[in-house]
Amino acid sequence: MKHTILTALAMVGICLSASARDISDLLRDIETNNIELRAVAAGNKADIYDLKAANLPAGPSVEYSPFYRSGTSGIASSELIVSQEFDFPTLYIERNKARRHQSAAIQAGYQVARQQVLLSACLSTIDYISLDETRSLMEKRIAIADSLLHLYERRLANGDATILDLNRIKLEQMNLRTALVDINSSQAEIAAALKAINGDIHPDLDGLSYPAAGTPLAAFDASGYLDSDKTVNAARAALSASERQVSISKQSWLPSLSIGYRRNTEMKESSNGFMVGASFPLYSASTGIRASKARATQSRLQLDDAIARAQADITSAVNRVSSLRKSMDAYDIPLMEQTLILMGKSVDHGNMSITEYYLEADKIYEKWQTYLKLRSDYYKALATLNKNTL
């Protein structure tokens, strides 16, 4: 029986190193299967087609007018007009340049949506891994409690223990099994949420490990972070598109042109000719320019806001990662493992009562649980700090 207790105690530390598969495999699947991202991509494709269509001239128009005259059988005269309207040629050039900027803004918006989905999935998966570690620890504690129960049942039979000792162990088993049920329930909820994110496909969550640490804090480049920040880049692309729209608006005073063919008939006589026309946007041009400039100002302010928020997020994330790392380093896991093993030997040899054992063991396990929570928070903070690499 002694061998069983010490073996269970010696296995407690395994829970921190059992996982092997990286989260990135799961995130690649989610990027492919996520319905929201597929919908955004389809909508973006439609928007890009709309941009192309908006820079094409309208189709030609055909008008035919028959005229009737009293005393004349059939059509007395008729008029046929075939015409084509188009904008001033330089406008097509400017709109084509603007289309490229607008397409870039659309793609940048997709990258923001993609990052949000993947970061959310990453953080949920880290919670799942943390629960895996906690569950593993609980299972080891249950194994220890089972071994202690067998030991004290034998001691009770020999008169070396009391029923209170057995009840204390049984209460520990009850608490641990209840906690295990809660952990399994929480993991099931996370798995269901990840299934929804994964396009209603069950994700493979077995054997997952925490993500790679990414850039060390000592080498972290805040300016480089801003250059790769998806939200900032989307705001920059939106500003570029807005400024290009101002250039288009400044040319809105240019006339629209039309050319056409005209044929008139009078009885058996007919005449043919060409039409050339122009329309001048005298009243709408100035209003359109003011509107486009206001939108450009809005985009510029949104970019400033995105940069300010990103800088605040960087500072907060770096400080949080640093603080959590220091807190984690303060915990001596090997010391806790060794202490539990020595306490198990003391119980085995009768040098420590079961009540004393659990009083001390509960303190150690509470510290261990705190460490696991810090470990989870640390990797979540790292994932947030390195979200631009997702």
VMD Tcl script that draws the C-alpha trace (Angstrom):
set ca {
  {0.00 0.00 0.00}
  {2.89 2.34 0.75}
  {4.16 1.93 -2.80}
  {0.71 2.90 -4.17}
  {0.55 6.16 -2.18}
  {4.08 7.26 -3.06}
  {3.55 6.36 -6.72}
  {0.39 8.50 -6.82}
  {2.23 11.38 -5.16}
  {5.17 11.09 -7.53}
  {2.84 11.37 -10.55}
  {1.35 14.72 -9.49}
  {3.82 16.77 -11.55}
  {2.99 15.00 -14.80}
  {-0.03 17.24 -15.38}
  {2.19 20.16 -16.42}
  {3.86 18.40 -19.34}
  {1.36 15.92 -20.78}
  {0.22 18.04 -23.75}
  {2.17 18.06 -27.00}
  {0.12 19.39 -29.94}
  {0.28 23.13 -30.67}
  {-2.84 25.33 -30.84}
  {-1.83 26.57 -34.30}
  {-3.11 23.33 -35.86}
  {-6.56 23.96 -34.43}
  {-6.53 27.63 -35.47}
  {-5.76 26.68 -39.08}
  {-8.83 24.44 -39.10}
  {-10.98 27.19 -37.60}
  {-9.80 29.72 -40.18}
  {-10.87 27.32 -42.93}
  {-14.19 26.25 -41.39}
  {-15.44 29.38 -39.62}
  {-18.78 30.40 -41.11}
  {-18.44 34.06 -40.12}
  {-15.12 34.42 -41.95}
  {-16.49 32.63 -45.02}
  {-19.47 35.01 -45.01}
  {-17.19 38.05 -44.67}
  {-14.99 36.78 -47.51}
  {-18.01 36.25 -49.76}
  {-19.36 39.72 -48.92}
  {-15.96 41.27 -49.60}
  {-15.80 39.54 -52.97}
  {-19.20 40.99 -53.85}
  {-18.09 44.47 -52.71}
  {-15.00 44.29 -54.93}
  {-17.14 43.31 -57.92}
  {-19.44 46.24 -57.12}
  {-16.44 48.58 -57.14}
  {-15.44 47.33 -60.57}
  {-18.99 47.70 -61.88}
  {-19.27 51.25 -60.49}
  {-16.44 52.41 -62.77}
  {-18.02 51.11 -65.96}
  {-20.06 53.44 -68.18}
  {-23.80 52.89 -68.31}
  {-25.13 50.91 -71.25}
  {-26.28 52.66 -74.43}
  {-29.85 53.91 -74.63}
  {-32.17 53.49 -77.62}
  {-35.22 55.66 -78.23}
  {-37.72 55.26 -81.05}
  {-40.62 57.64 -81.54}
  {-43.25 57.00 -84.26}
  {-45.55 59.92 -85.21}
  {-49.01 59.71 -86.78}
  {-50.82 62.31 -88.89}
  {-54.48 62.69 -89.73}
  {-55.17 61.59 -93.29}
  {-52.00 59.52 -93.46}
  {-52.11 55.75 -93.30}
  {-49.54 54.22 -90.93}
  {-46.54 56.05 -89.54}
  {-46.14 59.52 -90.97}
  {-42.69 60.15 -89.48}
  {-40.36 58.66 -86.88}
  {-37.28 59.42 -84.85}
  {-34.57 56.95 -83.75}
  {-31.93 57.97 -81.23}
  {-29.06 55.73 -80.09}
  {-26.83 57.40 -77.49}
  {-24.06 56.58 -75.02}
  {-23.27 58.62 -71.92}
  {-19.96 58.48 -70.07}
  {-18.05 60.48 -67.52}
  {-15.05 62.60 -68.30}
  {-12.16 60.18 -69.08}
  {-9.92 61.31 -66.20}
  {-12.63 60.31 -63.74}
  {-12.34 56.66 -64.82}
  {-8.60 56.81 -64.14}
  {-9.12 58.32 -60.68}
  {-11.90 55.88 -59.81}
  {-9.72 52.95 -60.86}
  {-6.99 54.16 -58.48}
  {-9.59 54.60 -55.75}
  {-10.91 51.08 -56.39}
  {-7.50 49.63 -55.59}
  {-7.39 51.55 -52.31}
  {-10.95 50.54 -51.45}
  {-10.17 46.91 -52.24}
  {-7.17 47.11 -49.91}
  {-9.42 48.55 -47.19}
  {-11.87 45.70 -47.68}
  {-9.09 43.12 -47.36}
  {-7.73 44.89 -44.27}
  {-11.20 44.71 -42.72}
  {-11.21 40.96 -43.34}
  {-7.88 40.65 -41.53}
  {-9.42 42.38 -38.50}
  {-12.38 39.98 -38.51}
  {-10.02 37.01 -38.96}
  {-7.84 38.12 -36.05}
  {-10.84 38.56 -33.77}
  {-12.15 35.07 -34.55}
  {-8.77 33.37 -34.16}
  {-7.85 35.26 -30.97}
  {-11.21 34.37 -29.42}
  {-10.67 30.72 -30.37}
  {-7.10 30.84 -29.05}
  {-8.15 32.26 -25.68}
  {-10.95 29.67 -25.33}
  {-8.51 26.89 -26.19}
  {-6.07 28.14 -23.56}
  {-8.92 27.95 -21.01}
  {-9.54 24.38 -22.18}
  {-5.86 23.46 -21.76}
  {-5.82 25.05 -18.30}
  {-8.83 22.97 -17.32}
  {-7.02 19.92 -18.71}
  {-4.11 20.60 -16.36}
  {-6.47 21.18 -13.42}
  {-8.37 17.99 -14.24}
  {-5.12 16.03 -14.38}
  {-4.14 17.41 -10.98}
  {-7.58 16.51 -9.58}
  {-7.31 12.96 -10.93}
  {-3.92 12.55 -9.23}
  {-5.37 13.86 -5.96}
  {-8.26 11.41 -6.27}
  {-5.76 8.58 -6.79}
  {-3.93 9.67 -3.63}
  {-7.19 9.86 -1.67}
  {-8.15 6.38 -2.87}
  {-4.77 5.02 -1.72}
  {-5.10 6.73 1.65}
  {-8.61 5.32 2.06}
  {-7.33 1.77 1.53}
  {-4.51 2.40 3.99}
  {-6.82 3.75 6.69}
  {-9.41 1.02 6.16}
  {-6.66 -1.44 7.00}
  {-5.55 0.64 9.98}
  {-9.14 0.90 11.20}
  {-9.43 -2.86 11.08}
  {-6.24 -3.10 13.16}
  {-7.43 -0.45 15.60}
  {-4.82 2.10 14.50}
  {-7.29 4.63 13.05}
  {-10.73 6.05 13.79}
  {-13.87 6.37 11.73}
  {-13.27 10.15 11.70}
  {-10.03 9.54 9.79}
  {-11.94 7.55 7.18}
  {-14.68 10.16 6.98}
  {-12.08 12.90 6.44}
  {-10.66 11.00 3.46}
  {-14.16 10.27 2.07}
  {-15.06 13.96 2.31}
  {-11.90 14.77 0.36}
  {-12.88 12.22 -2.31}
  {-16.36 13.76 -2.52}
  {-15.01 17.29 -2.93}
  {-12.49 16.24 -5.55}
  {-15.00 14.26 -7.60}
  {-17.45 17.17 -7.46}
  {-14.70 19.50 -8.68}
  {-13.87 17.03 -11.45}
  {-17.50 17.05 -12.62}
  {-17.42 20.88 -12.74}
  {-14.18 20.80 -14.74}
  {-15.59 18.33 -17.25}
  {-18.74 20.45 -17.58}
  {-16.69 23.61 -18.21}
  {-14.59 21.81 -20.81}
  {-17.74 20.57 -22.54}
  {-19.04 24.16 -22.73}
  {-15.76 25.37 -24.24}
  {-15.74 22.46 -26.70}
  {-19.29 23.34 -27.78}
  {-18.31 26.99 -28.29}
  {-15.24 25.97 -30.31}
  {-17.41 23.64 -32.39}
  {-19.62 26.61 -33.31}
  {-16.55 28.70 -34.18}
  {-15.22 25.76 -36.23}
  {-18.19 25.77 -38.58}
  {-20.21 23.30 -36.47}
  {-17.45 20.71 -36.83}
  {-16.14 18.99 -33.71}
  {-12.58 20.30 -33.12}
  {-9.78 17.95 -32.14}
  {-8.86 19.13 -28.62}
  {-6.87 16.12 -27.50}
  {-3.26 16.65 -26.46}
  {-3.17 20.41 -27.06}
  {-0.36 22.48 -25.59}
  {-0.01 26.17 -24.88}
  {1.00 28.36 -27.86}
  {4.58 29.41 -28.47}
  {5.72 32.38 -26.41}
  {6.42 34.56 -29.47}
  {8.68 37.58 -29.28}
  {10.57 37.85 -25.96}
  {9.70 40.99 -24.01}
  {13.35 42.10 -24.04}
  {13.29 42.20 -27.85}
  {9.73 43.51 -28.20}
  {9.45 46.34 -30.73}
  {6.43 48.57 -30.09}
  {6.82 50.42 -33.39}
  {6.96 47.13 -35.26}
  {3.85 46.05 -33.38}
  {1.97 49.11 -34.63}
  {3.10 48.43 -38.19}
  {1.58 44.96 -38.04}
  {-1.51 45.77 -35.97}
  {-4.55 44.68 -37.99}
  {-6.89 47.36 -36.64}
  {-4.36 50.13 -37.28}
  {-3.68 48.83 -40.79}
  {-7.41 48.70 -41.50}
  {-7.75 52.32 -40.34}
  {-4.79 53.33 -42.53}
  {-6.34 51.61 -45.54}
  {-9.68 53.31 -44.87}
  {-7.96 56.71 -44.67}
  {-6.11 56.08 -47.93}
  {-9.39 55.16 -49.62}
  {-11.12 58.26 -48.21}
  {-8.33 60.56 -49.40}
  {-8.52 59.05 -52.86}
  {-12.26 59.71 -52.82}
  {-11.52 63.41 -52.19}
  {-9.46 63.44 -55.41}
  {-12.44 62.00 -57.27}
  {-14.79 64.57 -55.76}
  {-12.51 67.42 -56.81}
  {-13.04 66.32 -60.41}
  {-16.79 66.07 -60.02}
  {-17.22 69.47 -61.69}
  {-16.06 67.90 -64.98}
  {-18.95 67.40 -67.40}
  {-20.52 64.10 -68.31}
  {-20.40 63.54 -72.05}
  {-22.76 61.85 -74.47}
  {-22.52 60.91 -78.11}
  {-25.14 59.31 -80.29}
  {-26.71 58.60 -83.62}
  {-30.03 60.12 -84.72}
  {-32.27 59.20 -87.64}
  {-35.43 61.04 -88.61}
  {-37.89 59.90 -91.26}
  {-40.65 61.91 -92.98}
  {-42.79 59.78 -95.28}
  {-40.26 58.38 -97.71}
  {-37.58 60.86 -96.82}
  {-34.98 60.25 -94.08}
  {-32.10 62.12 -92.52}
  {-29.23 60.91 -90.37}
  {-27.00 62.72 -87.92}
  {-24.86 62.54 -84.81}
  {-25.48 63.85 -81.34}
  {-22.90 65.30 -78.95}
  {-23.84 66.58 -75.53}
  {-22.54 67.42 -72.09}
  {-24.05 67.89 -68.65}
  {-22.46 70.07 -65.96}
  {-22.93 69.25 -62.25}
  {-23.11 72.88 -61.24}
  {-25.07 72.36 -58.02}
  {-23.87 69.05 -56.59}
  {-20.09 69.29 -57.09}
  {-19.26 71.54 -54.12}
  {-21.49 69.57 -51.75}
  {-19.86 66.30 -52.81}
  {-16.38 67.71 -52.20}
  {-17.32 68.88 -48.70}
  {-18.82 65.46 -47.92}
  {-15.73 63.54 -49.09}
  {-13.43 65.85 -47.10}
  {-15.54 65.30 -43.99}
  {-15.30 61.52 -44.46}
  {-11.53 61.80 -44.87}
  {-11.36 63.77 -41.62}
  {-13.43 61.05 -39.95}
  {-11.06 58.35 -41.25}
  {-8.01 60.32 -40.07}
  {-9.47 60.63 -36.58}
  {-10.35 56.93 -36.55}
  {-6.74 56.13 -37.45}
  {-5.48 58.34 -34.61}
  {-7.88 56.56 -32.26}
  {-6.78 53.11 -33.49}
  {-3.10 54.02 -32.94}
  {-3.79 55.39 -29.45}
  {-5.75 52.28 -28.50}
  {-3.09 49.97 -29.93}
  {-0.34 51.77 -28.00}
  {-2.37 51.49 -24.79}
  {-3.00 47.80 -25.48}
  {0.72 47.22 -26.07}
  {1.69 48.88 -22.78}
  {-0.99 47.02 -20.87}
  {-0.17 43.65 -22.44}
  {3.59 43.99 -21.92}
  {3.10 44.97 -18.28}
  {0.66 42.12 -17.72}
  {2.95 39.52 -19.33}
  {5.90 40.77 -17.27}
  {3.89 40.79 -14.03}
  {2.45 37.30 -14.60}
  {5.88 35.92 -15.48}
  {7.32 37.25 -12.23}
  {4.41 35.82 -10.25}
  {4.87 32.42 -11.89}
  {8.59 32.41 -11.20}
  {7.85 32.91 -7.50}
  {6.27 29.45 -7.33}
  {8.58 26.49 -6.71}
  {6.69 23.52 -8.15}
  {9.45 20.94 -7.45}
  {9.43 22.07 -3.80}
  {5.67 21.54 -3.58}
  {5.99 18.09 -5.20}
  {8.78 17.10 -2.83}
  {6.84 18.36 0.21}
  {3.78 16.32 -0.77}
  {5.90 13.19 -1.17}
  {7.56 13.71 2.23}
  {4.16 14.30 3.82}
  {2.90 11.08 2.22}
  {5.84 9.20 3.76}
  {5.05 10.72 7.15}
  {1.45 9.54 6.90}
  {2.67 6.11 5.82}
  {4.97 5.82 8.83}
  {2.37 7.17 11.24}
  {4.27 10.37 11.95}
  {1.46 12.59 10.64}
  {-2.27 12.25 11.12}
  {-4.63 12.37 8.18}
  {-6.07 15.65 9.50}
  {-2.64 17.24 9.66}
  {-1.85 15.89 6.22}
  {-4.90 17.45 4.60}
  {-4.47 20.73 6.44}
  {-0.99 21.10 4.92}
  {-1.77 19.43 1.59}
  {-4.76 21.69 0.97}
  {-2.50 24.74 1.35}
  {-0.05 23.31 -1.16}
  {-2.75 22.36 -3.64}
  {-4.31 25.81 -3.29}
  {-0.95 27.34 -4.24}
  {-0.69 24.86 -7.10}
  {-4.13 25.87 -8.39}
  {-3.11 29.52 -8.17}
  {-0.01 28.70 -10.20}
  {-2.09 26.94 -12.87}
  {-4.39 29.99 -13.06}
  {-1.37 32.29 -13.40}
  {0.02 30.01 -16.08}
  {-3.25 30.19 -18.04}
  {-3.48 33.99 -17.66}
  {0.16 34.30 -18.73}
  {-0.40 32.42 -21.99}
  {-3.61 34.33 -22.65}
  {-1.73 37.60 -22.17}
  {1.02 36.34 -24.49}
  {-1.55 35.34 -27.11}
  {-3.10 38.82 -26.93}
  {0.33 40.46 -27.17}
  {1.22 38.33 -30.20}
  {-2.23 38.45 -31.83}
  {-0.81 40.02 -34.98}
  {1.07 36.79 -35.69}
  {-2.09 34.67 -35.69}
}
mol new
graphics top color blue
foreach p $ca { graphics top sphere $p radius 0.5 }
foreach p [lrange $ca 0 end-1] q [lrange $ca 1 end] { graphics top cylinder $p $q radius 0.2 }
display resetview
